[in-house]
Amino acid sequence: MSKRITKAMAEAAAHELAKIAFDKKVEKAENDLQQLAEHFVRKYIPEEVREVGVTYVEAYDHESRAEFTTEGNGGYNYKYVRLSYEHPKFKRIQLSIEDWRSLEKADKLLRDMQDACRDYDYDVQTALFNLRTERNVTDQFPEALPFLNFTACTALAPNLTPLRALLNQNL
């Protein structure tokens, strides 16, 4: 009897394969966005103000994200970005249109990468579940085999040999 793939097995394997395929790319996009945000904090908040927050830590509320804004199209746009450090709580940092566009571009790249990772995860789950058996995975998607735990699997494919033998006797 060949072992069958359960939905839980397909999900677990797909998550692991998505991590391998996308974790470094998503992490790089997150780091790029964070570095850009930290650059804008240094660019738009004077050094003296940042130093006062470090010197008088207890005097300020601190947070580890920055809120950016820009004016455009008859309204204001807002975006929060997590930083790698805590800082005194700033009001919104108003960026120039060019800087806002570069922040938007980096944020869109991150969101697109995260969406691609989720899509890949779903596609792999569907493919593995549709392959159904260990043999089909071995033949058609061997890269996924190490991530499928067939030893813990309880769903077995039925043994069709005796059923087919009875049919062949009557033909």
Short mmCIF file of the C-alpha atoms (twelve columns), coordinates in Angstrom:
data_MODEL
# 
_entry.id   MODEL 
# 
loop_
_atom_site.group_PDB 
_atom_site.id 
_atom_site.type_symbol 
_atom_site.label_atom_id 
_atom_site.label_alt_id 
_atom_site.label_comp_id 
_atom_site.label_asym_id 
_atom_site.label_seq_id 
_atom_site.Cartn_x 
_atom_site.Cartn_y 
_atom_site.Cartn_z 
_atom_site.pdbx_PDB_model_num 
ATOM 1   C CA . MET A 1   0.000   0.000   0.000   1 
ATOM 2   C CA . SER A 2   1.313   3.412   -0.881  1 
ATOM 3   C CA . LYS A 3   0.931   6.150   1.651   1 
ATOM 4   C CA . ARG A 4   -1.402  9.038   0.897   1 
ATOM 5   C CA . ILE A 5   -0.821  12.720  1.472   1 
ATOM 6   C CA . THR A 6   -3.134  14.364  3.974   1 
ATOM 7   C CA . LYS A 7   -4.109  18.010  3.827   1 
ATOM 8   C CA . ALA A 8   -2.076  18.700  6.985   1 
ATOM 9   C CA . MET A 9   0.994   17.082  5.430   1 
ATOM 10  C CA . ALA A 10  0.600   19.152  2.249   1 
ATOM 11  C CA . GLU A 11  0.233   22.371  4.285   1 
ATOM 12  C CA . ALA A 12  3.285   21.668  6.453   1 
ATOM 13  C CA . ALA A 13  5.471   20.780  3.472   1 
ATOM 14  C CA . ALA A 14  4.268   23.819  1.514   1 
ATOM 15  C CA . HIS A 15  5.121   26.147  4.409   1 
ATOM 16  C CA . GLU A 16  8.647   24.731  4.595   1 
ATOM 17  C CA . LEU A 17  9.167   24.937  0.827   1 
ATOM 18  C CA . ALA A 18  7.854   28.530  0.778   1 
ATOM 19  C CA . LYS A 19  10.329  29.419  3.524   1 
ATOM 20  C CA . ILE A 20  13.177  28.018  1.438   1 
ATOM 21  C CA . ALA A 21  12.019  29.807  -1.711  1 
ATOM 22  C CA . PHE A 22  11.113  33.200  -0.242  1 
ATOM 23  C CA . ASP A 23  12.411  33.836  3.293   1 
ATOM 24  C CA . LYS A 24  15.702  35.413  2.189   1 
ATOM 25  C CA . LYS A 25  13.974  37.533  -0.451  1 
ATOM 26  C CA . VAL A 26  11.305  38.775  1.976   1 
ATOM 27  C CA . GLU A 27  13.932  39.440  4.642   1 
ATOM 28  C CA . LYS A 28  16.022  41.450  2.176   1 
ATOM 29  C CA . ALA A 29  12.993  43.514  1.134   1 
ATOM 30  C CA . GLU A 30  12.134  44.146  4.818   1 
ATOM 31  C CA . ASN A 31  15.715  45.198  5.557   1 
ATOM 32  C CA . ASP A 32  15.812  47.497  2.524   1 
ATOM 33  C CA . LEU A 33  12.578  49.205  3.608   1 
ATOM 34  C CA . GLN A 34  13.840  49.523  7.185   1 
ATOM 35  C CA . GLN A 35  17.180  50.983  6.092   1 
ATOM 36  C CA . LEU A 36  15.425  53.489  3.847   1 
ATOM 37  C CA . ALA A 37  13.132  54.535  6.714   1 
ATOM 38  C CA . GLU A 38  16.121  54.926  9.052   1 
ATOM 39  C CA . HIS A 39  17.859  57.035  6.392   1 
ATOM 40  C CA . PHE A 40  14.801  59.315  6.230   1 
ATOM 41  C CA . VAL A 41  14.731  59.642  10.020  1 
ATOM 42  C CA . ARG A 42  18.365  60.776  9.923   1 
ATOM 43  C CA . LYS A 43  17.629  63.072  6.975   1 
ATOM 44  C CA . TYR A 44  14.498  64.774  8.349   1 
ATOM 45  C CA . ILE A 45  15.052  64.756  12.126  1 
ATOM 46  C CA . PRO A 46  18.006  66.931  13.182  1 
ATOM 47  C CA . GLU A 47  20.837  65.151  14.957  1 
ATOM 48  C CA . GLU A 48  20.454  67.373  18.019  1 
ATOM 49  C CA . VAL A 49  16.862  66.228  18.486  1 
ATOM 50  C CA . ARG A 50  17.838  62.577  18.138  1 
ATOM 51  C CA . GLU A 51  20.694  63.023  20.645  1 
ATOM 52  C CA . VAL A 52  18.402  64.653  23.230  1 
ATOM 53  C CA . GLY A 53  16.202  61.545  23.068  1 
ATOM 54  C CA . VAL A 54  19.208  59.333  23.755  1 
ATOM 55  C CA . THR A 55  20.570  61.551  26.516  1 
ATOM 56  C CA . TYR A 56  17.258  62.012  28.337  1 
ATOM 57  C CA . VAL A 57  15.733  58.583  27.789  1 
ATOM 58  C CA . GLU A 58  13.295  58.810  30.709  1 
ATOM 59  C CA . ALA A 59  11.880  62.148  29.560  1 
ATOM 60  C CA . TYR A 60  10.267  60.795  26.378  1 
ATOM 61  C CA . ASP A 61  7.924   58.066  25.273  1 
ATOM 62  C CA . HIS A 62  9.785   55.737  22.949  1 
ATOM 63  C CA . GLU A 63  8.670   53.633  20.038  1 
ATOM 64  C CA . SER A 64  10.328  51.494  17.409  1 
ATOM 65  C CA . ARG A 65  8.465   52.670  14.344  1 
ATOM 66  C CA . ALA A 66  8.281   55.884  12.406  1 
ATOM 67  C CA . GLU A 67  5.256   57.440  10.762  1 
ATOM 68  C CA . PHE A 68  5.874   59.060  7.409   1 
ATOM 69  C CA . THR A 69  3.527   61.286  5.480   1 
ATOM 70  C CA . THR A 70  3.427   63.411  2.360   1 
ATOM 71  C CA . GLU A 71  0.964   65.755  0.812   1 
ATOM 72  C CA . GLY A 72  -0.473  64.902  -2.546  1 
ATOM 73  C CA . ASN A 73  -3.629  64.384  -4.582  1 
ATOM 74  C CA . GLY A 74  -5.720  66.627  -2.330  1 
ATOM 75  C CA . GLY A 75  -4.929  64.712  0.877   1 
ATOM 76  C CA . TYR A 76  -2.260  63.199  3.041   1 
ATOM 77  C CA . ASN A 77  -0.756  59.748  2.730   1 
ATOM 78  C CA . TYR A 78  0.544   57.877  5.779   1 
ATOM 79  C CA . LYS A 79  2.874   54.946  6.191   1 
ATOM 80  C CA . TYR A 80  4.313   53.290  9.304   1 
ATOM 81  C CA . VAL A 81  7.675   51.535  9.112   1 
ATOM 82  C CA . ARG A 82  9.313   49.562  11.921  1 
ATOM 83  C CA . LEU A 83  12.861  50.619  12.744  1 
ATOM 84  C CA . SER A 84  15.696  48.549  14.221  1 
ATOM 85  C CA . TYR A 85  15.945  50.800  17.282  1 
ATOM 86  C CA . GLU A 86  13.743  52.756  19.653  1 
ATOM 87  C CA . HIS A 87  13.599  56.526  19.394  1 
ATOM 88  C CA . PRO A 88  11.759  59.370  21.093  1 
ATOM 89  C CA . LYS A 89  8.235   59.492  19.781  1 
ATOM 90  C CA . PHE A 90  8.262   61.794  16.760  1 
ATOM 91  C CA . LYS A 91  5.278   63.376  15.132  1 
ATOM 92  C CA . ARG A 92  4.759   62.409  11.532  1 
ATOM 93  C CA . ILE A 93  7.812   62.952  9.376   1 
ATOM 94  C CA . GLN A 94  6.752   64.759  6.217   1 
ATOM 95  C CA . LEU A 95  8.743   63.516  3.241   1 
ATOM 96  C CA . SER A 96  9.321   65.177  -0.090  1 
ATOM 97  C CA . ILE A 97  7.415   63.692  -3.030  1 
ATOM 98  C CA . GLU A 98  10.588  61.990  -4.363  1 
ATOM 99  C CA . ASP A 99  11.394  60.435  -0.986  1 
ATOM 100 C CA . TRP A 100 7.769   59.350  -0.549  1 
ATOM 101 C CA . ARG A 101 7.859   57.620  -3.937  1 
ATOM 102 C CA . SER A 102 11.036  55.749  -3.019  1 
ATOM 103 C CA . LEU A 103 9.432   54.668  0.286   1 
ATOM 104 C CA . GLU A 104 6.295   53.566  -1.576  1 
ATOM 105 C CA . LYS A 105 8.407   51.622  -4.078  1 
ATOM 106 C CA . ALA A 106 10.283  49.774  -1.307  1 
ATOM 107 C CA . ASP A 107 7.020   49.041  0.528   1 
ATOM 108 C CA . LYS A 108 5.364   47.758  -2.663  1 
ATOM 109 C CA . LEU A 109 8.336   45.483  -3.345  1 
ATOM 110 C CA . LEU A 110 7.972   44.009  0.158   1 
ATOM 111 C CA . ARG A 111 4.192   43.508  -0.201  1 
ATOM 112 C CA . ASP A 112 4.633   41.936  -3.656  1 
ATOM 113 C CA . MET A 113 7.263   39.549  -2.277  1 
ATOM 114 C CA . GLN A 114 4.988   38.573  0.631   1 
ATOM 115 C CA . ASP A 115 2.083   38.025  -1.790  1 
ATOM 116 C CA . ALA A 116 4.265   35.882  -4.054  1 
ATOM 117 C CA . CYS A 117 5.289   33.799  -1.024  1 
ATOM 118 C CA . ARG A 118 1.642   33.230  -0.019  1 
ATOM 119 C CA . ASP A 119 0.709   32.340  -3.605  1 
ATOM 120 C CA . TYR A 120 3.599   29.893  -3.852  1 
ATOM 121 C CA . ASP A 121 2.614   28.313  -0.539  1 
ATOM 122 C CA . TYR A 122 -0.977  27.834  -1.735  1 
ATOM 123 C CA . ASP A 123 0.110   26.474  -5.137  1 
ATOM 124 C CA . VAL A 124 2.461   23.934  -3.520  1 
ATOM 125 C CA . GLN A 125 -0.271  22.836  -1.078  1 
ATOM 126 C CA . THR A 126 -2.662  22.291  -3.960  1 
ATOM 127 C CA . ALA A 127 -0.094  20.457  -6.061  1 
ATOM 128 C CA . LEU A 128 0.953   18.126  -3.248  1 
ATOM 129 C CA . PHE A 129 -2.614  17.362  -2.234  1 
ATOM 130 C CA . ASN A 130 -3.494  16.621  -5.859  1 
ATOM 131 C CA . LEU A 131 -0.510  14.291  -6.266  1 
ATOM 132 C CA . ARG A 132 -2.103  12.212  -3.493  1 
ATOM 133 C CA . THR A 133 0.540   9.490   -2.992  1 
ATOM 134 C CA . GLU A 134 4.185   9.120   -2.064  1 
ATOM 135 C CA . ARG A 135 4.901   7.491   -5.417  1 
ATOM 136 C CA . ASN A 136 3.455   10.411  -7.393  1 
ATOM 137 C CA . VAL A 137 5.455   12.897  -5.333  1 
ATOM 138 C CA . THR A 138 8.603   10.830  -5.877  1 
ATOM 139 C CA . ASP A 139 7.998   10.825  -9.632  1 
ATOM 140 C CA . GLN A 140 6.714   14.367  -10.189 1 
ATOM 141 C CA . PHE A 141 7.882   16.620  -7.313  1 
ATOM 142 C CA . PRO A 142 10.869  14.936  -5.603  1 
ATOM 143 C CA . GLU A 143 12.043  18.240  -4.051  1 
ATOM 144 C CA . ALA A 144 9.036   18.095  -1.705  1 
ATOM 145 C CA . LEU A 145 9.674   14.534  -0.516  1 
ATOM 146 C CA . PRO A 146 12.000  15.425  2.400   1 
ATOM 147 C CA . PHE A 147 9.302   17.739  3.806   1 
ATOM 148 C CA . LEU A 148 6.506   15.174  3.774   1 
ATOM 149 C CA . ASN A 149 6.381   13.087  6.920   1 
ATOM 150 C CA . PHE A 150 5.032   9.769   5.645   1 
ATOM 151 C CA . THR A 151 6.083   7.923   8.823   1 
ATOM 152 C CA . ALA A 152 3.440   9.801   10.840  1 
ATOM 153 C CA . CYS A 153 0.838   9.402   8.105   1 
ATOM 154 C CA . THR A 154 -2.262  7.395   8.938   1 
ATOM 155 C CA . ALA A 155 -4.069  7.771   5.635   1 
ATOM 156 C CA . LEU A 156 -3.182  4.821   3.418   1 
ATOM 157 C CA . ALA A 157 -4.195  4.245   -0.146  1 
ATOM 158 C CA . PRO A 158 -6.456  1.212   -0.444  1 
ATOM 159 C CA . ASN A 159 -4.943  -2.031  -1.643  1 
ATOM 160 C CA . LEU A 160 -6.709  -2.561  -4.952  1 
ATOM 161 C CA . THR A 161 -5.003  -5.837  -5.892  1 
ATOM 162 C CA . PRO A 162 -7.703  -8.192  -4.495  1 
ATOM 163 C CA . LEU A 163 -10.477 -6.021  -5.929  1 
ATOM 164 C CA . ARG A 164 -8.907  -6.055  -9.361  1 
ATOM 165 C CA . ALA A 165 -8.257  -9.813  -9.151  1 
ATOM 166 C CA . LEU A 166 -11.961 -10.497 -8.622  1 
ATOM 167 C CA . LEU A 167 -12.841 -8.389  -11.622 1 
ATOM 168 C CA . ASN A 168 -10.289 -10.144 -13.792 1 
ATOM 169 C CA . GLN A 169 -11.742 -13.564 -12.850 1 
ATOM 170 C CA . ASN A 170 -15.153 -12.589 -14.142 1 
ATOM 171 C CA . LEU A 171 -14.000 -11.047 -17.414 1 
# 
